[in-house]
């Protein structure tokens, strides 16, 4: 759920930048491209943070089931929350 929250936050940011719902990204590479084009110009570290969240939450957490320790999960959730706040 945290990863979906990250994607929704990016979508909301892009809508505020003037994109239409049809123009919103649908694939992870499209999200990266949109972050580079519309967000990284002002905050270059957000693209790196997005890549980290993708790896931690989506790949390790969802696809591979590698997040076993509560402290690791809490850290990833905190990182997602901070990313979302930075987009506001």
BAVO-676774 format. One record per residue: residue number from 1; x, y, z of N, C-alpha, C, O, CB in turn; residue in three letters. Coordinates in steps of 0.001 Angstrom, whole numbers, plus 500000, padded with zeros to 6 digits. Glycine has a CB too. Layout:
BEGIN
@nr NUM n_c1 X n_c2 Y n_c3 Z ca_c1 X ca_c2 Y ca_c3 Z c_c1 X c_c2 Y c_c3 Z o_c1 X o_c2 Y o_c3 Z cb_c1 X cb_c2 Y cb_c3 Z rest ALA
...
***
This chain:
BEGIN
@nr 1 n_c1 500814 n_c2 498800 n_c3 500000 ca_c1 500000 ca_c2 500000 ca_c3 500000 c_c1 500852 c_c2 501256 c_c3 500000 o_c1 500488 o_c2 502251 o_c3 499373 cb_c1 499077 cb_c2 500003 cb_c3 501192 rest UNK
@nr 2 n_c1 501974 n_c2 501225 n_c3 500690 ca_c1 502822 ca_c2 502417 ca_c3 500757 c_c1 503337 c_c2 502784 c_c3 499368 o_c1 503415 o_c2 503964 o_c3 499026 cb_c1 504005 cb_c2 502188 cb_c3 501721 rest UNK
@nr 3 n_c1 503687 n_c2 501779 n_c3 498568 ca_c1 504181 ca_c2 502057 ca_c3 497220 c_c1 503086 c_c2 502693 c_c3 496377 o_c1 503353 o_c2 503619 o_c3 495611 cb_c1 504690 cb_c2 500767 cb_c3 496551 rest UNK
@nr 4 n_c1 501866 n_c2 502209 n_c3 496508 ca_c1 500751 ca_c2 502824 ca_c3 495776 c_c1 500540 c_c2 504263 c_c3 496221 o_c1 500199 o_c2 505125 o_c3 495411 cb_c1 499460 cb_c2 502016 cb_c3 495979 rest UNK
@nr 5 n_c1 500741 n_c2 504522 n_c3 497507 ca_c1 500649 ca_c2 505889 ca_c3 498016 c_c1 501685 c_c2 506790 c_c3 497367 o_c1 501396 o_c2 507943 o_c3 497047 cb_c1 500821 cb_c2 505907 cb_c3 499528 rest UNK
@nr 6 n_c1 502889 n_c2 506270 n_c3 497171 ca_c1 503947 ca_c2 507024 ca_c3 496495 c_c1 503520 c_c2 507343 c_c3 495061 o_c1 503671 o_c2 508475 o_c3 494603 cb_c1 505284 cb_c2 506227 cb_c3 496502 rest UNK
@nr 7 n_c1 502988 n_c2 506344 n_c3 494358 ca_c1 502544 ca_c2 506565 ca_c3 492976 c_c1 501415 c_c2 507585 c_c3 492910 o_c1 501415 o_c2 508454 o_c3 492038 cb_c1 502090 cb_c2 505247 cb_c3 492345 rest UNK
@nr 8 n_c1 500461 n_c2 507488 n_c3 493818 ca_c1 499342 ca_c2 508444 ca_c3 493844 c_c1 499832 c_c2 509859 c_c3 494128 o_c1 499325 o_c2 510820 o_c3 493551 cb_c1 498305 cb_c2 508030 cb_c3 494901 rest UNK
@nr 9 n_c1 500814 n_c2 509990 n_c3 495012 ca_c1 501367 ca_c2 511312 ca_c3 495317 c_c1 502044 c_c2 511906 c_c3 494079 o_c1 501912 o_c2 513100 o_c3 493809 cb_c1 502375 cb_c2 511224 cb_c3 496490 rest UNK
@nr 10 n_c1 502761 n_c2 511080 n_c3 493337 ca_c1 503388 ca_c2 511553 ca_c3 492099 c_c1 502313 c_c2 511987 c_c3 491111 o_c1 502434 o_c2 513039 o_c3 490484 cb_c1 504285 cb_c2 510452 cb_c3 491475 rest UNK
@nr 11 n_c1 501266 n_c2 511185 n_c3 490969 ca_c1 500181 ca_c2 511529 ca_c3 490052 c_c1 499534 c_c2 512855 c_c3 490428 o_c1 499285 o_c2 513688 o_c3 489557 cb_c1 499130 cb_c2 510424 cb_c3 490038 rest UNK
@nr 12 n_c1 499262 n_c2 513060 n_c3 491701 ca_c1 498662 ca_c2 514324 ca_c3 492152 c_c1 499577 c_c2 515501 c_c3 491841 o_c1 499116 o_c2 516559 o_c3 491413 cb_c1 498364 cb_c2 514274 cb_c3 493662 rest UNK
@nr 13 n_c1 500863 n_c2 515313 n_c3 492056 ca_c1 501833 ca_c2 516371 ca_c3 491757 c_c1 501822 c_c2 516692 c_c3 490259 o_c1 501858 o_c2 517860 o_c3 489872 cb_c1 503258 cb_c2 515949 cb_c3 492209 rest UNK
@nr 14 n_c1 501772 n_c2 515664 n_c3 489431 ca_c1 501765 ca_c2 515863 ca_c3 487984 c_c1 500480 c_c2 516545 c_c3 487521 o_c1 500508 o_c2 517374 o_c3 486612 cb_c1 501934 cb_c2 514527 cb_c3 487266 rest UNK
@nr 15 n_c1 499367 n_c2 516199 n_c3 488139 ca_c1 498105 ca_c2 516870 ca_c3 487806 c_c1 498190 c_c2 518357 c_c3 488141 o_c1 497692 o_c2 519195 o_c3 487388 cb_c1 496924 cb_c2 516218 cb_c3 488563 rest UNK
@nr 16 n_c1 498815 n_c2 518683 n_c3 489260 ca_c1 498998 ca_c2 520088 ca_c3 489640 c_c1 499920 c_c2 520814 c_c3 488668 o_c1 499811 o_c2 522027 o_c3 488489 cb_c1 499560 cb_c2 520186 cb_c3 491060 rest UNK
@nr 17 n_c1 500830 n_c2 520070 n_c3 488039 ca_c1 501745 ca_c2 520655 ca_c3 487052 c_c1 501066 c_c2 520851 c_c3 485698 o_c1 501656 o_c2 521433 o_c3 484788 cb_c1 502980 cb_c2 519768 cb_c3 486889 rest UNK
@nr 18 n_c1 499820 n_c2 520364 n_c3 485559 ca_c1 499076 ca_c2 520586 ca_c3 484329 c_c1 498855 c_c2 519371 c_c3 483450 o_c1 498236 o_c2 519491 o_c3 482392 cb_c1 499758 cb_c2 521591 cb_c3 483551 rest UNK
@nr 19 n_c1 499338 n_c2 518212 n_c3 483849 ca_c1 499075 ca_c2 517015 ca_c3 483063 c_c1 497612 c_c2 516609 c_c3 483220 o_c1 496989 o_c2 516891 o_c3 484243 cb_c1 500010 cb_c2 515861 cb_c3 483491 rest UNK
@nr 20 n_c1 497076 n_c2 515955 n_c3 482212 ca_c1 495719 ca_c2 515431 ca_c3 482301 c_c1 495783 c_c2 514001 c_c3 482834 o_c1 496853 o_c2 513394 o_c3 482880 cb_c1 495002 cb_c2 515482 cb_c3 480911 rest UNK
@nr 21 n_c1 494637 n_c2 513472 n_c3 483234 ca_c1 494607 ca_c2 512092 ca_c3 483737 c_c1 495085 c_c2 511105 c_c3 482681 o_c1 495711 o_c2 510098 o_c3 483013 cb_c1 493193 cb_c2 511721 cb_c3 484193 rest UNK
@nr 22 n_c1 494794 n_c2 511384 n_c3 481410 ca_c1 495236 ca_c2 510500 ca_c3 480331 c_c1 496755 c_c2 510509 c_c3 480164 o_c1 497336 o_c2 509535 o_c3 479685 cb_c1 494575 cb_c2 510906 cb_c3 479023 rest UNK
@nr 23 n_c1 497390 n_c2 511599 n_c3 480558 ca_c1 498839 ca_c2 511731 ca_c3 480400 c_c1 499631 c_c2 511143 c_c3 481566 o_c1 500859 o_c2 511076 o_c3 481505 cb_c1 499198 cb_c2 513181 cb_c3 480238 rest UNK
@nr 24 n_c1 498948 n_c2 510718 n_c3 482621 ca_c1 499647 ca_c2 510193 ca_c3 483795 c_c1 500388 c_c2 508899 c_c3 483463 o_c1 499942 o_c2 508121 o_c3 482619 cb_c1 498657 cb_c2 509952 cb_c3 484943 rest UNK
@nr 25 n_c1 501513 n_c2 508674 n_c3 484124 ca_c1 502299 ca_c2 507461 ca_c3 483876 c_c1 501531 c_c2 506189 c_c3 484245 o_c1 500650 o_c2 506190 o_c3 485105 cb_c1 503606 cb_c2 507519 cb_c3 484662 rest UNK
@nr 26 n_c1 501903 n_c2 505110 n_c3 483560 ca_c1 501283 ca_c2 503816 ca_c3 483844 c_c1 502329 c_c2 502750 c_c3 484187 o_c1 501999 o_c2 501725 o_c3 484785 cb_c1 500447 cb_c2 503360 cb_c3 482645 rest UNK
@nr 27 n_c1 503569 n_c2 502987 n_c3 483816 ca_c1 504659 ca_c2 502038 ca_c3 484067 c_c1 505736 c_c2 502729 c_c3 484889 o_c1 505835 o_c2 503955 o_c3 484891 cb_c1 505251 cb_c2 501490 cb_c3 482732 rest UNK
@nr 28 n_c1 506535 n_c2 501942 n_c3 485582 ca_c1 507553 ca_c2 502512 ca_c3 486469 c_c1 508520 c_c2 503411 c_c3 485701 o_c1 508930 o_c2 504453 o_c3 486211 cb_c1 508329 cb_c2 501393 cb_c3 487176 rest UNK
@nr 29 n_c1 508884 n_c2 503022 n_c3 484492 ca_c1 509798 ca_c2 503855 ca_c3 483705 c_c1 509144 c_c2 505200 c_c3 483353 o_c1 509825 o_c2 506223 o_c3 483295 cb_c1 510225 cb_c2 503114 cb_c3 482414 rest UNK
@nr 30 n_c1 507846 n_c2 505197 n_c3 483123 ca_c1 507131 ca_c2 506449 ca_c3 482851 c_c1 507097 c_c2 507341 c_c3 484092 o_c1 507176 o_c2 508564 o_c3 483979 cb_c1 505697 cb_c2 506155 cb_c3 482373 rest UNK
@nr 31 n_c1 506980 n_c2 506736 n_c3 485272 ca_c1 507045 ca_c2 507516 ca_c3 486516 c_c1 508431 c_c2 508140 c_c3 486663 o_c1 508549 o_c2 509306 o_c3 487038 cb_c1 506718 cb_c2 506623 cb_c3 487749 rest UNK
@nr 32 n_c1 509470 n_c2 507375 n_c3 486372 ca_c1 510838 ca_c2 507909 ca_c3 486448 c_c1 511013 c_c2 509083 c_c3 485490 o_c1 511563 o_c2 510121 o_c3 485856 cb_c1 511870 cb_c2 506806 cb_c3 486129 rest UNK
@nr 33 n_c1 510536 n_c2 508904 n_c3 484253 ca_c1 510652 ca_c2 509975 ca_c3 483259 c_c1 509902 c_c2 511225 c_c3 483699 o_c1 510399 o_c2 512340 o_c3 483541 cb_c1 510125 cb_c2 509504 cb_c3 481905 rest UNK
@nr 34 n_c1 508714 n_c2 511042 n_c3 484247 ca_c1 507924 ca_c2 512185 ca_c3 484713 c_c1 508619 c_c2 512883 c_c3 485878 o_c1 508626 o_c2 514112 o_c3 485948 cb_c1 506512 cb_c2 511732 cb_c3 485133 rest UNK
@nr 35 n_c1 509202 n_c2 512111 n_c3 486790 ca_c1 509943 ca_c2 512712 ca_c3 487900 c_c1 511136 c_c2 513510 c_c3 487384 o_c1 511412 o_c2 514605 o_c3 487874 cb_c1 510416 cb_c2 511627 cb_c3 488883 rest UNK
@nr 36 n_c1 511837 n_c2 512968 n_c3 486404 ca_c1 512972 ca_c2 513691 ca_c3 485826 c_c1 512516 c_c2 514994 c_c3 485184 o_c1 513153 o_c2 516034 o_c3 485353 cb_c1 513695 cb_c2 512819 cb_c3 484792 rest UNK
@nr 37 n_c1 511431 n_c2 514933 n_c3 484459 ca_c1 510973 ca_c2 516097 ca_c3 483696 c_c1 510331 c_c2 517169 c_c3 484570 o_c1 510593 o_c2 518356 o_c3 484378 cb_c1 509991 cb_c2 515658 cb_c3 482640 rest UNK
@nr 38 n_c1 509497 n_c2 516772 n_c3 485520 ca_c1 508683 ca_c2 517736 ca_c3 486253 c_c1 509117 c_c2 517988 c_c3 487696 o_c1 508731 o_c2 518999 o_c3 488282 cb_c1 507284 cb_c2 517279 cb_c3 486253 rest UNK
@nr 39 n_c1 509906 n_c2 517095 n_c3 488274 ca_c1 510228 ca_c2 517226 ca_c3 489695 c_c1 511727 c_c2 517371 c_c3 489938 o_c1 512142 o_c2 518235 o_c3 490711 cb_c1 509702 cb_c2 516026 cb_c3 490458 rest UNK
@nr 40 n_c1 512537 n_c2 516548 n_c3 489298 ca_c1 513973 ca_c2 516540 ca_c3 489577 c_c1 514654 c_c2 517857 c_c3 489236 o_c1 515739 o_c2 518145 o_c3 489740 cb_c1 514632 cb_c2 515428 cb_c3 488816 rest UNK
@nr 41 n_c1 514030 n_c2 518647 n_c3 488392 ca_c1 514571 ca_c2 519963 ca_c3 488062 c_c1 514710 c_c2 520790 c_c3 489334 o_c1 515662 o_c2 521557 o_c3 489486 cb_c1 513669 cb_c2 520692 cb_c3 487032 rest UNK
@nr 42 n_c1 513757 n_c2 520629 n_c3 490243 ca_c1 513736 ca_c2 521392 ca_c3 491486 c_c1 514307 c_c2 520612 c_c3 492670 o_c1 514774 o_c2 521208 o_c3 493640 cb_c1 512323 cb_c2 521819 cb_c3 491797 rest UNK
@nr 43 n_c1 514270 n_c2 519284 n_c3 492592 ca_c1 514732 ca_c2 518459 ca_c3 493706 c_c1 515303 c_c2 517151 c_c3 493149 o_c1 514585 o_c2 516161 o_c3 493011 cb_c1 513569 cb_c2 518176 cb_c3 494719 rest UNK
@nr 44 n_c1 516587 n_c2 517159 n_c3 492834 ca_c1 517222 ca_c2 516021 ca_c3 492189 c_c1 517242 c_c2 514742 c_c3 493000 o_c1 517334 o_c2 513654 o_c3 492431 cb_c1 518589 cb_c2 516375 cb_c3 491845 rest UNK
@nr 45 n_c1 517158 n_c2 514848 n_c3 494308 ca_c1 517241 ca_c2 513633 ca_c3 495132 c_c1 515948 c_c2 512815 c_c3 495105 o_c1 515959 o_c2 511647 o_c3 495492 cb_c1 517576 cb_c2 514005 cb_c3 496568 rest UNK
@nr 46 n_c1 514839 n_c2 513401 n_c3 494660 ca_c1 513573 ca_c2 512661 ca_c3 494652 c_c1 513592 c_c2 511471 c_c3 493698 o_c1 512974 o_c2 510446 o_c3 493987 cb_c1 512437 cb_c2 513589 cb_c3 494276 rest UNK
@nr 47 n_c1 514278 n_c2 511583 n_c3 492586 ca_c1 514355 ca_c2 510457 ca_c3 491656 c_c1 515092 c_c2 509286 c_c3 492301 o_c1 514664 o_c2 508139 o_c3 492175 cb_c1 515057 cb_c2 510879 cb_c3 490348 rest UNK
@nr 48 n_c1 516185 n_c2 509565 n_c3 492982 ca_c1 516929 ca_c2 508515 ca_c3 493703 c_c1 516064 c_c2 507898 c_c3 494797 o_c1 516062 o_c2 506681 o_c3 494982 cb_c1 518229 cb_c2 509089 cb_c3 494318 rest UNK
@nr 49 n_c1 515332 n_c2 508739 n_c3 495520 ca_c1 514448 ca_c2 508240 ca_c3 496575 c_c1 513349 c_c2 507358 c_c3 495985 o_c1 513002 o_c2 506329 o_c3 496565 cb_c1 513825 cb_c2 509413 cb_c3 497358 rest UNK
@nr 50 n_c1 512801 n_c2 507754 n_c3 494835 ca_c1 511779 ca_c2 506938 ca_c3 494178 c_c1 512351 c_c2 505573 c_c3 493805 o_c1 511718 o_c2 504544 o_c3 494041 cb_c1 511235 cb_c2 507654 cb_c3 492921 rest UNK
@nr 51 n_c1 513544 n_c2 505568 n_c3 493225 ca_c1 514171 ca_c2 504292 ca_c3 492855 c_c1 514388 c_c2 503403 c_c3 494077 o_c1 514166 o_c2 502193 o_c3 494018 cb_c1 515511 cb_c2 504542 cb_c3 492147 rest UNK
@nr 52 n_c1 514822 n_c2 504005 n_c3 495179 ca_c1 515013 ca_c2 503236 ca_c3 496413 c_c1 513690 c_c2 502663 c_c3 496918 o_c1 513623 o_c2 501498 o_c3 497312 cb_c1 515650 cb_c2 504117 cb_c3 497498 rest UNK
@nr 53 n_c1 512641 n_c2 503481 n_c3 496906 ca_c1 511327 ca_c2 503014 ca_c3 497367 c_c1 510785 c_c2 501910 c_c3 496465 o_c1 510181 o_c2 500951 o_c3 496946 cb_c1 510330 cb_c2 504181 cb_c3 497419 rest UNK
@nr 54 n_c1 510999 n_c2 502042 n_c3 495174 ca_c1 510580 ca_c2 501008 ca_c3 494231 c_c1 511266 c_c2 499685 c_c3 494577 o_c1 510622 o_c2 498638 o_c3 494652 cb_c1 510907 cb_c2 501428 cb_c3 492771 rest UNK
@nr 55 n_c1 512580 n_c2 499752 n_c3 494785 ca_c1 513329 ca_c2 498532 ca_c3 495117 c_c1 512900 c_c2 497941 c_c3 496456 o_c1 512707 o_c2 496731 o_c3 496573 cb_c1 514825 cb_c2 498826 cb_c3 495144 rest UNK
@nr 56 n_c1 512751 n_c2 498800 n_c3 497466 ca_c1 512451 ca_c2 498317 ca_c3 498818 c_c1 511008 c_c2 497847 c_c3 498972 o_c1 510756 o_c2 496745 o_c3 499459 cb_c1 512735 cb_c2 499407 cb_c3 499828 rest UNK
@nr 57 n_c1 510074 n_c2 498679 n_c3 498558 ca_c1 508665 ca_c2 498361 ca_c3 498800 c_c1 508078 c_c2 497431 c_c3 497747 o_c1 507399 o_c2 496459 o_c3 498079 cb_c1 507857 cb_c2 499630 cb_c3 498853 rest UNK
@nr 58 n_c1 508336 n_c2 497727 n_c3 496492 ca_c1 507676 ca_c2 496974 ca_c3 495430 c_c1 508409 c_c2 495664 c_c3 495116 o_c1 507799 o_c2 494595 o_c3 495092 cb_c1 507579 cb_c2 497830 cb_c3 494171 rest UNK
@nr 59 n_c1 509695 n_c2 495755 n_c3 494882 ca_c1 510439 ca_c2 494548 ca_c3 494507 c_c1 510707 c_c2 493656 c_c3 495724 o_c1 510291 o_c2 492498 o_c3 495752 cb_c1 511768 cb_c2 494931 cb_c3 493835 rest UNK
@nr 60 n_c1 511402 n_c2 494198 n_c3 496725 ca_c1 511754 ca_c2 493381 ca_c3 497897 c_c1 510528 c_c2 493024 c_c3 498728 o_c1 510399 o_c2 491892 o_c3 499194 cb_c1 512770 cb_c2 494118 cb_c3 498771 rest UNK
@nr 61 n_c1 509631 n_c2 493984 n_c3 498914 ca_c1 508480 ca_c2 493757 ca_c3 499781 c_c1 507356 c_c2 492977 c_c3 499139 o_c1 506785 o_c2 492079 o_c3 499759 cb_c1 507956 cb_c2 495049 cb_c3 500247 rest UNK
@nr 62 n_c1 507031 n_c2 493311 n_c3 497900 ca_c1 505871 ca_c2 492688 ca_c3 497264 c_c1 506268 c_c2 491462 c_c3 496436 o_c1 505775 o_c2 490361 o_c3 496682 cb_c1 505153 cb_c2 493705 cb_c3 496378 rest UNK
@nr 63 n_c1 507146 n_c2 491650 n_c3 495466 ca_c1 507476 ca_c2 490558 ca_c3 494551 c_c1 508284 c_c2 489442 c_c3 495197 o_c1 508027 o_c2 488262 o_c3 494962 cb_c1 508232 cb_c2 491096 cb_c3 493382 rest UNK
@nr 64 n_c1 509258 n_c2 489824 n_c3 496009 ca_c1 510161 ca_c2 488804 ca_c3 496545 c_c1 509879 c_c2 488437 c_c3 497990 o_c1 510413 o_c2 487445 o_c3 498486 cb_c1 511571 cb_c2 489272 cb_c3 496428 rest UNK
@nr 65 n_c1 509055 n_c2 489211 n_c3 498674 ca_c1 508742 ca_c2 488912 ca_c3 500068 c_c1 509956 c_c2 488907 c_c3 500977 o_c1 510077 o_c2 488056 o_c3 501858 cb_c1 508062 cb_c2 487592 cb_c3 500156 rest UNK
@nr 66 n_c1 510851 n_c2 489851 n_c3 500765 ca_c1 512114 ca_c2 489872 ca_c3 501503 c_c1 512101 c_c2 490760 c_c3 502740 o_c1 513099 o_c2 490815 o_c3 503459 cb_c1 513205 cb_c2 490321 cb_c3 500600 rest UNK
@nr 67 n_c1 511021 n_c2 491443 n_c3 503003 ca_c1 510959 ca_c2 492315 ca_c3 504181 c_c1 510365 c_c2 491524 c_c3 505341 o_c1 509149 o_c2 491355 o_c3 505434 cb_c1 510113 cb_c2 493605 cb_c3 503893 rest UNK
@nr 68 n_c1 511240 n_c2 491043 n_c3 506224 ca_c1 510804 ca_c2 490191 ca_c3 507326 c_c1 510824 c_c2 490889 c_c3 508677 o_c1 510040 o_c2 490552 o_c3 509564 cb_c1 511665 cb_c2 488975 cb_c3 507388 rest UNK
@nr 69 n_c1 511705 n_c2 491848 n_c3 508835 ca_c1 511866 ca_c2 492497 ca_c3 510138 c_c1 511005 c_c2 493747 c_c3 510230 o_c1 510926 o_c2 494539 o_c3 509291 cb_c1 513338 cb_c2 492852 cb_c3 510385 rest UNK
@nr 70 n_c1 510369 n_c2 493903 n_c3 511369 ca_c1 509465 ca_c2 495030 ca_c3 511596 c_c1 510192 c_c2 496358 c_c3 511454 o_c1 509646 o_c2 497298 o_c3 510876 cb_c1 508829 cb_c2 494931 cb_c3 512978 rest UNK
@nr 71 n_c1 511405 n_c2 496453 n_c3 511967 ca_c1 512131 ca_c2 497723 ca_c3 511888 c_c1 512452 c_c2 498106 c_c3 510443 o_c1 512473 o_c2 499290 o_c3 510107 cb_c1 513422 cb_c2 497642 cb_c3 512700 rest UNK
@nr 72 n_c1 512699 n_c2 497122 n_c3 509598 ca_c1 512959 ca_c2 497389 ca_c3 508181 c_c1 511687 c_c2 497891 c_c3 507505 o_c1 511727 o_c2 498849 o_c3 506733 cb_c1 513485 cb_c2 496117 cb_c3 507467 rest UNK
@nr 73 n_c1 510569 n_c2 497251 n_c3 507793 ca_c1 509287 ca_c2 497667 ca_c3 507219 c_c1 508936 c_c2 499075 c_c3 507685 o_c1 508513 o_c2 499908 o_c3 506883 cb_c1 508164 cb_c2 496676 cb_c3 507608 rest UNK
@nr 74 n_c1 509109 n_c2 499342 n_c3 508967 ca_c1 508820 ca_c2 500682 ca_c3 509496 c_c1 509693 c_c2 501736 c_c3 508824 o_c1 509220 o_c2 502829 o_c3 508511 cb_c1 509034 cb_c2 500716 cb_c3 511020 rest UNK
@nr 75 n_c1 510950 n_c2 501416 n_c3 508604 ca_c1 511851 ca_c2 502351 ca_c3 507931 c_c1 511419 c_c2 502643 c_c3 506506 o_c1 511467 o_c2 503788 o_c3 506055 cb_c1 513259 cb_c2 501807 cb_c3 507931 rest UNK
@nr 76 n_c1 510994 n_c2 501601 n_c3 505796 ca_c1 510530 ca_c2 501784 ca_c3 504420 c_c1 509249 c_c2 502617 c_c3 504388 o_c1 509082 o_c2 503471 o_c3 503517 cb_c1 510294 cb_c2 500419 cb_c3 503745 rest UNK
@nr 77 n_c1 508346 n_c2 502368 n_c3 505338 ca_c1 507108 ca_c2 503149 ca_c3 505403 c_c1 507397 c_c2 504611 c_c3 505733 o_c1 506771 o_c2 505515 o_c3 505181 cb_c1 506153 cb_c2 502554 cb_c3 506447 rest UNK
@nr 78 n_c1 508341 n_c2 504833 n_c3 506627 ca_c1 508731 ca_c2 506204 ca_c3 506977 c_c1 509328 c_c2 506911 c_c3 505759 o_c1 509037 o_c2 508083 o_c3 505518 cb_c1 509748 cb_c2 506202 cb_c3 508149 rest UNK
@nr 79 n_c1 510148 n_c2 506214 n_c3 505004 ca_c1 510735 ca_c2 506789 ca_c3 503790 c_c1 509658 c_c2 507145 c_c3 502772 o_c1 509737 o_c2 508187 o_c3 502122 cb_c1 511741 cb_c2 505813 cb_c3 503168 rest UNK
@nr 80 n_c1 508650 n_c2 506283 n_c3 502632 ca_c1 507545 ca_c2 506566 ca_c3 501714 c_c1 506787 c_c2 507808 c_c3 502161 o_c1 506443 o_c2 508662 o_c3 501343 cb_c1 506588 cb_c2 505360 cb_c3 501627 rest UNK
@nr 81 n_c1 506531 n_c2 507905 n_c3 503449 ca_c1 505818 ca_c2 509068 ca_c3 503991 c_c1 506618 c_c2 510354 c_c3 503752 o_c1 506048 o_c2 511378 o_c3 503374 cb_c1 505548 cb_c2 508879 cb_c3 505504 rest UNK
@nr 82 n_c1 507912 n_c2 510304 n_c3 503967 ca_c1 508764 ca_c2 511480 ca_c3 503748 c_c1 508786 c_c2 511879 c_c3 502275 o_c1 508771 o_c2 513067 o_c3 501952 cb_c1 510193 cb_c2 511204 cb_c3 504238 rest UNK
@nr 83 n_c1 508822 n_c2 510894 n_c3 501383 ca_c1 508794 ca_c2 511163 ca_c3 499946 c_c1 507501 c_c2 511883 c_c3 499572 o_c1 507518 o_c2 512872 o_c3 498838 cb_c1 508932 cb_c2 509849 cb_c3 499142 rest UNK
@nr 84 n_c1 506390 n_c2 511378 n_c3 500082 ca_c1 505086 ca_c2 511980 ca_c3 499792 c_c1 505038 c_c2 513415 c_c3 500299 o_c1 504528 o_c2 514299 o_c3 499611 cb_c1 503950 cb_c2 511153 cb_c3 500427 rest UNK
@nr 85 n_c1 505558 n_c2 513649 n_c3 501479 ca_c1 505578 ca_c2 515006 ca_c3 502044 c_c1 506428 c_c2 515953 c_c3 501202 o_c1 506082 o_c2 517124 o_c3 501043 cb_c1 506107 cb_c2 514976 cb_c3 503482 rest UNK
@nr 86 n_c1 507533 n_c2 515452 n_c3 500664 ca_c1 508398 ca_c2 516293 ca_c3 499836 c_c1 507709 c_c2 516722 c_c3 498547 o_c1 508028 o_c2 517776 o_c3 497996 cb_c1 509687 cb_c2 515557 cb_c3 499510 rest UNK
@nr 87 n_c1 506777 n_c2 515925 n_c3 498066 ca_c1 506061 ca_c2 516275 ca_c3 496837 c_c1 504987 c_c2 517334 c_c3 497056 o_c1 504535 o_c2 517969 o_c3 496103 cb_c1 505432 cb_c2 515040 cb_c3 496244 rest UNK
@nr 88 n_c1 504585 n_c2 517522 n_c3 498285 ca_c1 503503 ca_c2 518482 ca_c3 498569 c_c1 503964 c_c2 519903 c_c3 498424 o_c1 503180 o_c2 520830 o_c3 498627 cb_c1 502955 cb_c2 518274 cb_c3 499962 rest UNK
***
